Amino acid sequence: MWSLCRTVVAVTLPVVVLAKPLADHCTGVVVGPKATVDGSSLVGQTNDAEGGPGSSLVFVPTKEHAAGNLRPILDQETGVQIGSIPQVARTFAYTYTTNGYGVMNEHKLAFGESTCSARITASSLAHNGTALFSNKELTHIALERCSSARCAVALMGNLAENQGGFYGESNDVNTGGEALLVADPAEAWVFHILADPTGKSAIWAAQRVPNDHVSWVPNTFVIREMDLSSDAFMLSPNAAAVAKEFGWWDGKSRFNFARAFSLGEYSNPHYSSRRLWRAFDLLAPSLRLDPSLEITDVDGAYPFSVKPDHLLSTSDIFRVFRDY
């Protein structure tokens, strides 16, 4: 059963927190199921926006599709069809925000989003560019086809990498990358994506949030050192080679995704770091994290995730969102 109460869209597991309409510059959060009071995964975001018309939540029912059908791919800005991929026999019911990313499907797979800086960018085919997929279309397709966060991460990465490329909110390096926060009842993940140097593929990474942790994404990549022997990490096969080719990785040390592909926080110092510090400080004050640190291309300043000092509810997440 789908229900809407105030600003919380809720089913049994996970819970999606929508604190404001979709707009630029979002602070995203994802919480593992063992870090919450009721065993739900939590996904949410709020926006540092300048106002404007609100978004509506749109419901798409389950659909059956004939063999040989194609699934159109639309430009994120104009809604014009710019390509297609083979359709699957059955797509799941899901919700999305008008002109925005997918939110949650019938299997309780849910998304949040945060735009990030990226060293490599591309433009949509609709704007004389080379890339087919936006974060909007990737989330919609994942909700149509996946019942788990792990499936969603792998599917989105494969589509952008192998079937058309990725473009971000703009082709400016400050806003050319994207982070998606993805959860199902059992797992929570953070997913990062940017264009590859050809503009026709993508570079991506994903890291699982420990079940008893919370992770925040404040407009900057937060996946750093990756243990690629662990199933808690995923990395596109081209990432290391591209990073080494451009001198962003020495080829010897443990691979660091954000160091290779992020420019750190944009707009001004502390634009991202102060949000990340404050969220962690409110939920895990015992860590006594330093509020003066900056997130740069080489230094993430704060952990990928933390264990909160107490189990979290949606009220705790709203308290963080209201704090700044």
C-alpha positions, 0 to 999 in steps of 0.5 A: 500500500502506498501512502502519503503523509505530510512530506514522507512517502512511506511503505513498510521498508524502506522509507523515502524522505522528501523534504522539498521539491527536486531542484539544484544542489541537493543534500542526500542521505541513506541509512542502513536498516540496522541503524533505524528504530524500526529496521527500515532503510531510509533514503532522502534528500533536501535542496539548497534551491532558490524556490520555484514550482513544486513537484508532484509525485507521479505513480506508474502502474505495473505494465506488460510489454510485447516481445520486441518493444523498445523502451524510449530514452528521453532527454532530461531537460526537454523530454524529447526522445533521443534513443531507445533500448530493448524493453523487458516483458514486465515493468514494476510499478513505481513513483517519480517526481515530475520532471525528476528522478525515480523515487520508489517502486513496488519492491521498496527500492528507493532513490535519493540524488545529489549533483557533484563535481566531476573531472569529465563531463558530457552533453545530451544527444539532444544538445549536440552532445554524445551521451544518452542517459541522465540520472533521471532515466537511469533511476526510472529504468532501475525502478522498472526492472530491479527489486534490489539496490544491488541490481539497480546499481549494476544495471545503471552502471552497465547501461551508461557504460555500455549502451550510450554514455552519461550526461549530468545536470550540465557539462560544467565540471562543477555540476557534471557528475551525479550521486544516487543514494539507493536502498532496499529493505536489506541494503543501502548503497551510494552510487557515483557516475560521470562521463568517460573521455569519449562522451559515449560511455561512463565511469561509475562506482558504488559502495555499500553503506554498512547496515548500522551506518548512515551516509550523507552526500552533500554535492560531492563524491564521497566514495574514496578508497575502494577495496575491490576484493570486497562485494561492498564495492563496485567499480566500472572496468574503465575507471582505473585505466582512465585515472592512470592515463590522465595522471589521477592515480599512480596505478600502485596505491589503493584506488581512490574514486573521489581523488581520481574524478572529483574536484571536491566541493564547489561554489566555495570552501565548506559548501559541502564539508560544513553540511557533511560535518553537521549531519554527522555531528548531529547524529554521532556527536560522540565522534567529535569531528572537526568542523573546520575541515575542507573537502578537496580533490585529494582529501575527503575530510570526513568518513564515508559513513558513521554509526549514529549514537542512537537508532534513527527515525525519520524525525532525526533526518528531518532535524538534520535537514532543518538545521541549516 
